[in-house]
Amino acid sequence: MICPQAFHWPPSPWQHFLSGVAGVVLLLQPADSAPGVTSPAGSSTGATWRTLPLITDGKISSDWVHIGWGRFAVAADGLRTECDERGMGLLVYQRERLGDCRLRVVYRAEKPKSNSGVYVRLDDGILTWTNRPSVAVRRDAKGKLPKDMVQKLMAASEAEEGVWYAVHHGYEVQIMDDNDDAHRTGAIYGLAKAAPLPPAADGAWRTMLITLRENVVTVAVDGKQLSRFDAASPDLPPRQRWTEPKRDAPRPVAGYIALQNHDPGDVVFFKAVSVAPLD
């Protein structure tokens, strides 16, 4: 099934209804979208990819909107995360919802511990946090969060405030090589474990391929399959950390995507984001 590939205007209630009905087949291609580019070998051979521009006229494209703390900055080869001690942030692609498709993200992490992520299947509520403050915390002289600040974040997560709304109303495909198998690169954060990924060469770009097919999310990096998550499975793992998503909120079959900036020192570069229909 191929669900909506592009909405370039605020969707009407009828379009919203259609986007949430499983089995509806729609393919809306924008008249002003960039021409498709055939993918290189090893990144879903034969697919025609449509670029979701990160930068326009030397600035972050207006197709994207930032929520929360920190920001993304234009760098030599794309965008660079610039994190803030007050909390996380998200750069949301607000121009359209993506249904069943393949999403390709070219990125580079500065260090194996650099923390970021790609969010998929975000519901409409994420855009209600545009231009609204997220909860802010402060760190001690060593850059650590004091106990009262951790409790403040826990309360924001439970209340689904600010960027924490995305945690509980979307799925995060993790970027962080040096972590446990449920929270490392390629994992659906806290929901599906990822196979180990060989270290990247210094300065090398990596290509993440996320496939969205109804309730199933699969992730590969540099051609290696890392994880598979089925939201309809009766055997979802129990929630182990307060930073993990709640299990009961349904995700839409056509939702927004976003790129995450995390904590101070977590530097990740994003070179390109593109989308292609399923085979």
N, C-alpha and C positions, 0 to 999 in steps of 0.2 A: 504494500500500500504506500502511495506517495501522498502525504498530507501537505498543507499549505507551505510553499517555499517562500512566499513573500507577501507581506501586506505593507504597502507604502503609505497608508493613511490610517488614522484611527479606525479600527474595525467596527462595523455596525453590530448591533446585537445579533442580527441574523448570521453574520460571518463568525461571530464569537461562538454562537451555537453550533455552527457547522464544524468549526475547528475542534470542538470537543467530542464529536460523535465518531466513535470508532467505525471504520469501514467506509467513511466518506472519502472519495478520491478527488483531490483538487491539486492543481499545479498552476499557481499564479506567478508568472514571470514578469517582473517590472519592465515597462517600456524603456526606462532610462538606465537599466542595469548594464554593467560592463559586459562585453562579450565573454563567452565561456572560454576557458583555457584548458586544453587537454592535459591531464595529469602526467607527470613523469613516471617512469617505471618504478615499481615498488610502492606506489602510493595510490592504489586502487586503479589499476590499469584500465584505460579506455573511458574513464569517467570524464565528464565535462564539468569543470569547476567554475563557480562564480565567486569572485573575490568580494569580501566584505571589507571595504577600505578602512584602514586604521588611521590614515593620515590624508588630509586634503589641504592643499595650499600651505603646506608646512605646519599645519596644526592638526590636533586630534579631530577626526571627522565628527561632524555634528550628528551622525548616525548613532554615536555612542554618547552615553551620559554617565557621569560618575556619581556614586552614592557612597556615603560614609566618609571616613577619614583617609588621609594620604591622597595620592593622585598618580596618574600616569603622565610621563613626560616624553616628548619626541626625542628620540636618540638617532644615532647615525643610520641604523638599519631597521628602525621600527619604533616601538614603544618600550619604555623602561618603567618598572614599578618604582615609585618613590613613597616609602611607607612612613607612617606617622605613629609616634608612641601612644597617641590617644585611641587608636583602634584600627581595624581593618577597613578596606574599601572595595568597591566593585565598579568596574567599567562595564556598563550594560549596553548591549546592542539593542537600541530601542526602536529601530526602524521597522522591524518585522518579527513575527514569531516564526520559529522553525518547527516543522512537523517531522515526519520520518525522513531521514536524510543521512548523509555522511558529512561530518564536520572535520575539517583539517586545520590544525593549529601548528605553526612553525614557531618554536620558542627556544630559548637558551637560558639556563639557570647559571648564575655566577658561581655558586658552590653547591655541593651535594645537599646541604641543609637548607638551601634557599627554598622558601615556602610560598607557593602560589596555587592556583587552580583554575579550572575552566568549569563554569556552571552551565548546566543544560536543563531544559524542561521547567524553567522558572515561570510561575503563573503571573497574571496581570498585576497582582498586588505589589510586585517589586517596584513598579514605576510610581507607586504612591509615596515612596520614600525619596523621590527626587526632590532636592532642595529642602529636605527635612533633616535635622541633626540626628546622628546616631549617638548612642551613649559614649561618653568619653572617659578614659581612665588616665592615670598618671603612673609613672614607673619610678623605682628607687634609683639611687646613685649607680647601681650596678646594671640598670636596665631591666630589672625584674619587676613583676607585678606583685605588690603587697597583697596580703590575704583579703583585705577589704575591697581591693580593686578586682580581684578574681571573683569575689562574691557579686560585685556590681555587674560584671560581664555575664555571670551565670544567670542573674535575674533578667538581663536583657535577652539572653538566649531563650529562656523559658517564656518570656513575653513576646518573643519573635519581633523584636524592635530593630529598626535600622537594617544594617547588613545581616543581622541574625535572621531576618525574615527569609533571606535567600537560603540559609542553611536548612530550614525546615520546609521550604516550598520549592525546592529544586534539588538537583543532584550535583555534587561537586566531584569532578574528575581531578584527583590530586596531582600536584606537581611538587615533589620533594623526594629526591632519590634516597636520602639517608633517613629512613624511618621504618617502622614495622609494616608488615604486609597488608594491614587493613588501612594504612594511612600513608603509603608511599606512592610514588609516581605510578599512575595508571589505575590506582584503586578508586572505586566509587566510595568516597570518604565514609568509613564506618559501616558500609553496606556490602561491599564486595572486595575481597582481597586481590592483590595484584601479584603476579609472578615477578621474580627479580629481573631487573633490567641491567644489562652491562653498563659500566660507567661510560659517560660521554667523553670524547676526546676534548682536551682543553680548547675552549672557544667554539666548539662545534654546535651547530644548530640541530635540533631534534624535531621530528615530525610526528605529531600525535594525531591519530585518526580515531574519531569517535563516531560510532554508528548507532543511530537511533531508529529503532523499528518497534513501533507500538510500545509495549511495556519493557522492552529489552534494550539495554545499553551495553555495547561492547567497546573495548579500548585497545588500541595497538599503538606502540611507539617504535619508530624506525623499522617497521615491518614485523615486529614481534608482538603477538597477541598477549596481552597482560591480564585482562579481566573481562568478565561477563556478569551482568546483573539483570535479574528479572524481577521487576517490581511486583508482579503477580504471584511470585513464589510464596507458598505457605511457610517456608522455612527461613525467613529473614533472620539474620543474627540479632541477638538482643542488643540494646543500646548500652555501650560500655562507658562512654564519656559524655559529659554535658555538652561538649563541643560537637558531638555527632548529631545527625538529624533525627527528629522524631519520626516514628514509623507510620503514624496514622494519617498524615496529610496526603491526599491524592495529588499527583502531579499531572499537568495537562498533557494531552497528546501533541499539542503544538504550543511551544513556549519560547521564552526569551533565553538568550545565552549571555554570559558575562565572564570577564577576566578578573581575577582577584589580586589585590595587593594586600600583603599580610602585615608582618611586624618589622620594626626597624632592623636593617641589615639583610632583609630578604629581597635580594635583587634578582629579578627575572625579566628577560627581554622577550618581546613578542614581535616577530617579523611579519607574519601574514596569517590571516584567517580566511578560509574559503569554504564553500558549501557545494555539495553535489547531490542529485537525486539518487535514490537507491536503484540498483540494477533491476 
